[in-house]
Every structure is written in structure tokens, then in C-alpha cells.
């Protein structure tokens, strides 16, 4: 299996297992957030995938952070 990146705009999630023909791959975090929105149709899911993910694991206020990625104290 290759590295499958999440198709949600702004998401840095990789190694995604969940896939939909309509929307592509989705990571665990985005899927959990999507489930909380209680989508009722495919368009709801497409609209969600087009929203910007706010909390990327390796981002801070200045952008990408290696320290955050490797769990180092800054």
C-alpha cells in the first residue's frame, strides 16, 4: 500500500484507508469531524471535503513546524 493523502483541502493527513469515488481519500481525523456534521447526502460530504482543515498536526501559527512533528519542546 502506498501513501494515500487525505483529499480534504488543507489537510496533511497521510496513510488514509477510507476512500470514496466521489471525494477520494479521507484521514481518520477528517472522517471523525465529518461524522460529527451528520451528512445526509453525497453533496454534504463534498462540501465538507472542500472546507479548509483548521488544525493540522504539524502546523503552528508560523506554518509548518518540525518541532511539532517530532514532538520536541520549543
N, CA and C of each residue as an Amber inpcrd file, in Angstrom:
protein
   222
   0.8510000  -1.1780000   0.0000000   0.0000000   0.0000000   0.0000000
   0.8910000   1.2340000   0.0000000   0.5520000   2.2040000  -0.8090000
   1.3080000   3.4370000  -0.8830000   0.8040000   4.4610000   0.1130000
   1.3830000   5.6280000   0.0430000   0.9560000   6.7360000   0.8900000
  -0.2490000   7.3900000   0.2280000  -1.3690000   7.3570000   0.8910000
  -2.5990000   7.9280000   0.3650000  -2.9580000   9.1570000   1.1820000
  -2.8150000  10.3250000   0.5790000  -3.0580000  11.5840000   1.2780000
  -4.5460000  11.9020000   1.3310000  -4.9460000  12.5300000   2.4150000
  -6.3260000  12.9700000   2.5790000  -6.6470000  14.0180000   1.5180000
  -7.8250000  13.9260000   0.9480000  -8.2450000  14.8330000  -0.1280000
  -8.9470000  16.0900000   0.3810000  -9.0710000  16.2310000   1.6920000
  -9.6940000  17.4500000   2.2200000  -8.7220000  18.6150000   2.0740000
  -9.2460000  19.7290000   1.6470000  -8.4090000  20.9090000   1.4260000
  -7.6930000  21.3000000   2.7210000  -6.3820000  21.4720000   2.6430000
  -5.5910000  21.9150000   3.7800000  -5.1940000  20.8340000   4.7560000
  -5.5640000  19.5880000   4.5090000  -5.2350000  18.5010000   5.4320000
  -3.8800000  17.9070000   5.0740000  -3.0810000  17.6050000   6.1000000
  -1.7820000  16.9820000   5.8840000  -1.7920000  15.4930000   6.2360000
  -2.9910000  14.9320000   6.4370000  -3.1060000  13.5270000   6.7880000
  -2.6650000  12.6190000   5.6500000  -1.9080000  11.5840000   6.0110000
  -1.4660000  10.5840000   5.0330000  -1.7960000   9.1940000   5.5640000
  -1.5590000   8.1980000   4.7640000  -1.8600000   6.7970000   5.1080000
  -3.3480000   6.5960000   5.3610000  -4.1590000   7.2170000   4.5210000
  -5.6070000   7.1280000   4.6520000  -6.1060000   5.7860000   4.1190000
  -7.0520000   5.2110000   4.8140000  -7.6150000   3.9240000   4.4240000
  -9.0020000   4.0640000   3.8210000  -9.7240000   5.1010000   4.2020000
 -11.0990000   5.2770000   3.7340000 -11.1030000   6.0240000   2.4070000
 -11.8310000   5.4770000   1.4360000 -11.8540000   6.0380000   0.0880000
 -13.2710000   6.0510000  -0.4530000 -13.5910000   7.1180000  -1.1570000
 -14.8690000   7.2360000  -1.8520000 -14.5950000   7.7060000  -3.2710000
 -15.2770000   7.1330000  -4.2380000 -15.1300000   7.5490000  -5.6300000
 -15.4940000   9.0270000  -5.7740000 -16.4780000   9.4830000  -5.0180000
 -16.9470000  10.8620000  -5.1230000 -15.9780000  11.8830000  -4.5390000
 -15.2560000  11.5100000  -3.4650000 -14.4410000  12.5070000  -2.7530000
 -12.9720000  12.1480000  -2.6030000 -12.5870000  10.9260000  -2.8950000
 -11.1940000  10.4990000  -2.7260000 -10.9330000   9.9930000  -1.3170000
  -9.6600000  10.0270000  -0.9120000  -9.2680000   9.5210000   0.4020000
  -9.5830000  10.5230000   1.5060000  -9.8640000   9.9950000   2.7010000
 -10.1100000  10.8360000   3.8730000  -9.3910000  10.1990000   5.0640000
  -8.7050000  11.0420000   5.8530000  -7.9760000  10.5370000   7.0170000
  -8.9340000  10.3210000   8.1910000  -8.4240000   9.6780000   9.2270000
  -9.2220000   9.3780000  10.4120000  -9.7710000  10.6500000  11.0520000
  -8.9110000  11.6850000  11.1900000  -9.3440000  12.9240000  11.8420000
 -10.4690000  13.6070000  11.0640000 -10.3050000  13.7080000   9.7490000
 -11.3320000  14.3600000   8.9350000 -12.6100000  13.5390000   8.9070000
 -12.4730000  12.2240000   8.8720000 -13.6700000  11.3770000   8.8580000
 -14.4560000  11.5430000  10.1560000 -13.7440000  11.6140000  11.2840000
 -14.4180000  11.8080000  12.5750000 -15.1130000  13.1630000  12.6070000
 -14.4420000  14.1890000  12.0940000 -15.0560000  15.5290000  12.0430000
 -16.2670000  15.5270000  11.1100000 -16.1500000  14.8390000   9.9790000
 -17.2600000  14.7220000   9.0280000 -18.4560000  14.0340000   9.6690000
 -18.2090000  12.9560000  10.4110000 -19.3040000  12.2330000  11.0660000
 -20.0530000  13.1290000  12.0380000 -19.3420000  14.0570000  12.6820000
 -19.9870000  14.9910000  13.6150000 -20.9230000  15.9670000  12.9180000
 -20.7430000  16.1660000  11.6010000 -21.6090000  17.0940000  10.8610000
 -22.9220000  16.4360000  10.4310000 -23.0330000  15.1220000  10.6190000
 -24.2350000  14.3660000  10.2430000 -24.6600000  14.6070000   8.8010000
 -23.7950000  14.2640000   7.8380000 -24.1560000  14.4760000   6.4270000
 -25.3630000  13.6280000   6.0370000 -26.2110000  14.1890000   5.1580000
 -27.4070000  13.4670000   4.7360000 -27.3910000  13.0930000   3.2510000
 -26.3680000  13.5810000   2.5220000 -26.2710000  13.2500000   1.1060000
 -24.8190000  13.4020000   0.6400000 -24.5290000  12.9250000  -0.5540000
 -23.1840000  12.9910000  -1.1050000 -22.7090000  14.4370000  -1.2020000
 -23.5940000  15.3550000  -1.5520000 -23.1950000  16.7630000  -1.6790000
 -22.7260000  17.3230000  -0.3470000 -23.3270000  16.8880000   0.7640000
 -22.8670000  17.3230000   2.0820000 -21.4110000  16.9150000   2.3060000
 -21.0790000  15.7050000   1.9090000 -19.7130000  15.2040000   2.0660000
 -18.7540000  15.9880000   1.1660000 -19.1600000  16.2190000  -0.0710000
 -18.3250000  17.0020000  -0.9970000 -18.0870000  18.4050000  -0.4580000
 -19.1300000  19.0320000   0.0680000 -18.9930000  20.3760000   0.6280000
 -18.0220000  20.3710000   1.8100000 -18.1310000  19.3600000   2.6690000
 -17.2170000  19.2460000   3.8090000 -15.7740000  19.0900000   3.3450000
 -15.5450000  18.2440000   2.3680000 -14.1850000  17.9950000   1.8850000
 -13.5800000  19.2480000   1.2560000 -14.4260000  20.1810000   0.8510000
 -13.9470000  21.4200000   0.2510000 -13.6780000  22.5020000   1.3000000
 -13.9900000  22.2220000   2.5760000 -13.6800000  23.1890000   3.6340000
 -12.2190000  23.0460000   4.0380000 -11.6480000  24.1120000   4.5220000
 -10.2500000  24.1240000   4.9610000 -10.1400000  23.4690000   6.3350000
  -9.2220000  22.5240000   6.4660000  -8.9820000  21.9230000   7.7730000
  -8.2220000  22.9260000   8.6220000  -8.7240000  23.1880000   9.7990000
  -8.1590000  24.2370000  10.6420000  -6.9460000  23.7780000  11.4360000
  -6.9630000  22.5890000  11.9740000  -5.8990000  22.1430000  12.8720000
  -5.0770000  21.0300000  12.2510000  -4.0360000  21.3970000  11.5310000
  -3.1290000  20.3890000  11.0260000  -2.1460000  20.0350000  12.1290000
  -1.8340000  18.7650000  12.2300000  -0.9870000  18.2770000  13.3090000
   0.3790000  18.9390000  13.3570000   0.9320000  19.2920000  12.2210000
   2.3070000  19.7890000  12.1760000   2.3680000  21.2660000  11.8330000
   1.2950000  21.9840000  12.0790000   1.2680000  23.4120000  11.7990000
   1.1820000  24.1790000  13.1130000   1.7870000  25.3270000  13.1330000
   1.5770000  26.2620000  14.2220000   1.2750000  27.6150000  13.6050000
   1.2420000  28.6670000  14.4070000   0.8580000  29.9720000  13.8740000
   1.8110000  30.4850000  12.8050000   3.0380000  29.9680000  12.7660000
   4.0140000  30.4010000  11.7700000   4.1030000  29.4550000  10.5740000
   3.2750000  28.4300000  10.5270000   3.3130000  27.4710000   9.4270000
   3.8040000  26.1130000   9.8850000   4.4650000  25.4060000   8.9970000
   4.9570000  24.0610000   9.2710000   5.9780000  24.0780000  10.4040000
   5.9140000  23.1010000  11.2840000   6.8090000  23.0530000  12.4350000
   7.4150000  21.6640000  12.5910000   8.7290000  21.5540000  12.3500000
   9.4120000  20.2760000  12.5790000   9.3760000  19.8960000  14.0400000
   9.4930000  20.8630000  14.9300000   9.4460000  20.5830000  16.3540000
   8.1320000  19.9300000  16.7510000   7.0470000  20.4450000  16.1920000
   5.7370000  19.8690000  16.4820000   5.6280000  18.4660000  15.8810000
   6.1860000  18.2940000  14.6920000   6.1320000  16.9980000  14.0260000
   6.8580000  15.9100000  14.8260000   8.0110000  16.2730000  15.3830000
   8.8190000  15.2850000  16.1090000   8.6310000  15.3460000  17.6230000
   7.6570000  16.1240000  18.0820000   7.3200000  16.1600000  19.4920000
   8.3450000  16.8240000  20.3810000   9.1380000  17.7190000  19.8330000
  10.1510000  18.4120000  20.6110000   9.5480000  19.6470000  21.2500000
  10.0140000  19.9780000  22.4360000   9.5910000  21.2060000  23.0860000
  10.2720000  22.3710000  22.3960000   9.5350000  23.4440000  22.1990000
  10.0950000  24.6260000  21.5430000  10.4710000  25.6600000  22.5820000
